[in-house]
Amino acid sequence: MKRDYLPGKLACVGILAINIGGFGCSDDGSEANGETATSEGGPTSNAGPTTTSAVTTSSAQASTSGTSSGPNTSQTTGASTTTGGAFGMTGSGTGGPSTSGSGTGGDGTQGGPTGGPGSTSSGVGGANTTDSATTGSSTTGSSTTGSGTTGSDTTTSGSGGGFTGTCTESGDTGRNASGSGPYDVVIETNSDDGIKCGTIFRPATLGGDEKFPIFVWGEGGCSQDGLSNQAAMAEIASWGYFIVADGTPGSTNACGGGQSGDAFLDYISWAIAENDKPCSAYYQSLDTTKVAADGFSCGGLMSENVAGDPRFTAIGITSSGLMGANNALWDSMHAPFKIMNGGSSDIAYENGLNDYEAISARGIPILYFSKSSAGHGGDLGQGRGDFNLVNLAWLNWQLKGDEGATGKAFLIGASCEFCNDGGWDFMSANIE
């Protein structure tokens, strides 16, 4: 049922969360909608980001001039050089002699320890696999590979520039999760400071042509249990999203939490940085220009409170909203906004309506859905429940440009089922 007006403000009860710029309603964290997803065909376990740091030389090194003789070849006189290796699994030799020929050149057995990670490596002056003598008859001797360093924690670039830093391998939680999308789902954690308070849901396949948008999610009650909405997160991840849900699995070694949303900013900063690290399992696998936040109840306040960050492409709240006016926060918003709640029995119902009025008045594109009889959180515990279908279509539209039946057309227009259903209230503003 379309609505052209806003109802009078209702008193909000059961207030469990207080925001510096307003209040929000939340649950106690023991949500009925936190069902776990079952495995359909089994998950694909994560291959951690263990890296091999190859060795290369970063400057030209001339060999000494002289005469030497070796088996099966003629003598040669001259100098050979190689100029710096690139990132690679094997380091390039610093000299030019072959192992079975004679020649005067640098020792090909020493690879410099300054190389960075990558898949192949060759010296600028010649390939690693074949290195002929300068003037002798030997043409088939191969240079020896330099020694490399291997480890899961540190990778360093050569002196020519590039990445210098560390990578920490993520660990598979062993939890089974699946969705209806084309990707198997992995649930994992990482001990890095920027991500250790969250739980990662992601497609099992990385490094392909598709780059996955980044989505951060806050739990009901700001409960710090990253598995609270496991079924919903697995469903979204299966359609090609890199998700960080606030909280650790089962709240084990959980962080302090809170509705400020600061953790969200840490999560996206970490993910963006990992995408640029050659040693990371997530290297060049994420679309860092497409970032969204959403959350349930108190988790929705986390999303709303960081809506002014310029890195966000879209913002959503689910059974959530500010209790009081926060003009400074509303004025800072810039990204399209989605509100989903469960009707007048939803403790955050009035909050969501207030947000809709304030945000739409500022010219920001906004959608409002309310399933009249759903209550607080509705069927969010189901991966393919109505609440999560709305949330997924919103992400598909805003982060992947999907204007078809699984994106924009699902949410607005003639083909929008919920927009014209008597059991739903729907509003929109500032949308072309």
N, C-alpha and C positions, 0 to 999 in steps of 0.2 A: 504494500500500500504506500503510495507516494505521500510525502508529507510536505506541506507548504508553510508550516509554521512550527514553532517550537513550544512545547508544553511548559507550564509553570515549573519552577525549580522545586525539586523534592528534597527533603532532608536526607542526608546520607548517614547510614548507620553502619556499625561494625568497622569503624575507622581504625585501621591497623598501621597505616603508613603516613608519615608526616614529611612533607617536602619543604625545602627551604623557600621555594617560591609558591607553595600551595600544598594542599593535602591530597592524599589519594586513598582509595579504599583497597584493601587487599585481604587475602585469606591467610590462614595460618601455615600455609605451605604444605599441608597434607591434603592435596587436591584429589578429588574423585576422578578428575579427568586425566590423571597421570598414568594411564595404562601403558604397558610396555608393548612394543611391536614384536610380532612373531616373525620368525625367519621364513622366507619363501624361497627355497632353493639355497639358503645359507648365505651368509655375508662373505664378502671377499676381504681377507685380512690385509692390513696395511703393510706395505713394504716400507720400512723406515728409511729415513734420509741419510743412511750411512754413506759417507762419501770417500772417494779415493783422491787424495791430493797428489797430483802428479808433479814431477819435477821438470823444470826446464831452466835454461839459462836465459838471462834477460839482457845480455850484452854480447857483442861480438868478441870472439877470442881467437886470436891468430895462433897458429901452430908455429913451432920453431923450424927454422930452415936447416936442412942438412940432408944426409943420405942414410937410408936404412934399407935393409934387405929382409925379405920374408919368404916364406915358402910359396912356391908355385907362381911367383910374380917377379917382375923386373923391378929394378930400383927406380925410385923417383926422387926428384928434388923439387921442393917448392913449399908453399904454405897454403893451408886451407883454413877457412873460417866458417863458423856458423853464427847466425845472428838470432839469439833469443828464441825459445820455444813458446808456444801458445798453451792455453789450458789443455790438459790431456790426461788420459789414463796412463800413458807412458811418457817419460821425459825425454827430451831430445839430447843427444850427446853434444858436448861442447867442441868436439873436434871433428875432423873429417875423415879419419882413416877407417878403412874397412877391417874387419876382424881377420880376413883371410888374405889380405893383400898387404903390400908394403907401401909406405908413403910417409911423408914427413908432415905431421900435423898434430893437433892437440889430441890429448888422450880422450877417446870416445867413451870411456867407461865412467866418466864422472858427470852426473846430472846435477845441476844446481838445485838447492832445496827451496827455491823461491817460487815455484810454479803454483798456479791456481787450479781449481777443479775443472773438469770438462770431459769430453768424450774422445778427442783425438789431439795429437800434438805433433807438430813438425817444426824443425828449425827453419828459419826464414831462408837460409841458404840451401836447404836440401831436406829431403824426407828422412824420417827415422829408419825406414825399412831398407834402403839401399844407399850406399855411400861409396862411390868409386874413388880410387886414388887419383891424384891430380894429373900425373903424367905417366904413370906406369901402365902395365897391361892388365892390371886387375880391374874388373868392372862389376863383379858380383858380390863383393864382400859387403856385409851389412854392418852398420855401426851398432855398438852395444847401447842398450837403453840405460838411462840414468836411474839411479835409485829414487824411489818416491816415498811419500809418507802416506799412511792410511789411518783414518780415525773417524769417529762419528761426531766429534765435537768441534774440530778446528780446521779451517781451510784458509789459506793465505794466497793472495795474488802475487804475481811477479812484480818486479820493480817498474814495469812499464805502466802500471796503473790497474784499475779494476777493483773487484770486491776484496775487501779485507775484513774479516770478521769470523764469527762462529755460527755453527748450526747445532741444534739439539734435536735428537731423534724423537719423534712422537711414538707413544706406545699404544698398541691396540688394547682396548678394554676387554675384548673377548665377548662383548655383548652382541647378541644377534639382533639385527634390525633390517627392515626392508620396506620398500614402498612400491607404488604402482608405476613409477617412472622407469626409464631405460637403464639406470645405473644401479649397480649393487652399492650398498652403503657400508661405510666403516665408521665406527665410533672410537675415538682415541683421545688421549690427553698428552700434554707436553709440560715439562717442568720449567720452561723458561719463565722469567718473571712476568712478561707481558701476557701470558696465556695460561699460567698454572691454575688460575681460579675458574677456568671454563672447561667445557666439554665440547670436543669437535665432532660434528657430523659432516661427512663429506662423501662424494662419489669415490668408489674404490679405484677407479681408473683416473690417473693423472698424466699430464704431459701430452695429451692429444691436441687436436685442433680446437676443441671447445674450451674456452676460458670461463671459469665459474665465478659468478657474482658472489659477493661476501654479504652474509646475513647474520646479524647478532640478535639474540633472543633472551628475554628476561622471564624468570619463573614467577609463578604466583606466590605471594607472600615474600618475594625476594628470598626464596627458601635456600638458595645455594646448592640445590640438587640438580645437576645438569641433566638428569634423566627424567625429571618430572613430566616433561611432555615428549617423551621419547618417540611415541608413535607419530606425532605431528611433525617432529623434526626429521625423522627418517623419511617420511613421505616427501617433504620438501627437498631434502638432500638428493633423493632418488631422481629428481627432475633436473639435477645439475646445479646445485648450490653448495657453497662452502659455508657451513654454519658454525658459529660458536654460541652455545647455550651457556648462560651464566650459571656457575656452580660446578662443582666436581661430581663425578658419578656417585650417587648415594650420599652426597655431602661429605665424603671421606676427605679429611684434611682440608676442609672448606675454608675459604677466606671470610673476611668479615661481612662482605656484602653491603647492601644499602641501595636506596632508590635514586641516588644522584646520577647514576649512569656513567660514572667515571670508568668503571670496568669495561664498558662498551668501547670507550675510546682507546683503552689499552689493547683490547682484542683486535680492533681494526688496524691500529698502528702496527701490531705484531704481524698480522697477516699480510699487510702491504709490504713490510720489510722482508718477510720470508719469500715473497714472490720475486724479489730481486736478488736473492742469494743463490748462486749456482750450486751450493752444497745442500740446499733444502729440498725435501721431497715435493714441496709445493712450487718450486721454481718455475716461473712463467706459466703457471696453471690457473691463476686467478685473474679475474677481471677487476682490477683495483679502481676502475672508474665507476663501477656500479656497486653501491653499498647501501644496505637498508637495515633498519632496526624495527623491532616490534616486541611485544611482550604481553603477558597475561597479568592483569590486576596490578600488583606492585611492580611486576616486571614491565608493565606498560608505562609506568611512570619513569622507569629507567630510560625507555625509548624516547618519551616525550621530553625529558629533561636534557637530552643531548641533541635535540632537533635543530639547534642552531649551528652545529658543526658543519662546515662547508663540504666535507667529504661525503655526506649522506645524499643519496639520490632519492630516497623515499623513506617515509616514516609511517608506522602504524601503531595502534594501541588496541588491545583486545580486552573487553570488560574492564576498562580503566579510564582514567582521566583526572585532571586536576580538580580538587574540591573548591579551591579559591582562585580568584583572578590572579594572573601573573602576566601583566602586560609586557614586561621586559622579555620574558621567554617567548611569548606569542610573537612579539615584534622581531625576534631573532630568527624565526622560522623561514625557510626558503623552499623546502622540498614538498612535493605532493604528500597528502596526509590521508590515511584511512582509519576510520573508527568502526569497531565491531563490538556490539554488546548483546546482552540476552534479554532485552525487554525491561519492563518496569519493575520486575522482581530482581533484576540484577542490581547489586549494591552500588555499582558504578554507573548506573543508567543516567542519572542527572549529570554526573561529571562529564560523561561523553557528550551530552547535549550542549553543555556549557562550552566545551572545547570546540564543538562544531560551529557554534555561533561566533565565537571569537576568532577562530582561524579563517573561516570563510569570509568574514568581514575584512580580512587583510589581503584578500585577493589570491590566496593560495588554493590551488586545486585540491578538492577534498571530497571524499565519499563517506557516507554514513550508512551502516547497516545495523538493524536491530531485529533479532529473531524474537518475536513477542513472548513466547512461552519458554525460552531456553534457560533463563536464569544465569547466574554468575559463571562464566566460563563455558556455558552451553555444552556442546559435544566435542570440545577441544581434545579430549582424550582419544578420539578416534582419528586415525590418520586421514580418512576420507570423509570425516564429518563435515557438516555445513560450515562451521567456523573455520576449519583449516582449508576448505576449498576456496573460501573467500580470500583468506590470507595468501594462499598459493597463487591464485589468479592475479592478485594485486602485485605480487613479486614478478610474475611472468610478464605482466604489462609494463611495469615501471623499470625493471632491470634487464629484461630481454626484448622489449619492444613488441611483445605478442599482443596483437589487436584482435585475434580470433577468439574461438569458443573457449580456449583455456586461458585467456587473458582479458583484455578490455571488454570484449563482447559478453563475457560471463558476468561482468560487473555493472554494465551500463548500456542502455539502448534497448531496442525492441526484443533482442534475444536474451535479455537478462531475466532469468526466471524469478529470482528473489525480489527484483525491483517491482514486480507486478503481482506478487503473492500476498494474499490477505493476511498471512501470518507473519509478515515482515513489514518493518518500516524502513523506508529508503529515502535518502536525500543526497543531493550532489550540488556542488557549486564550483564555478570557475574552471570548468572542464570543457574543452572544445569537442 
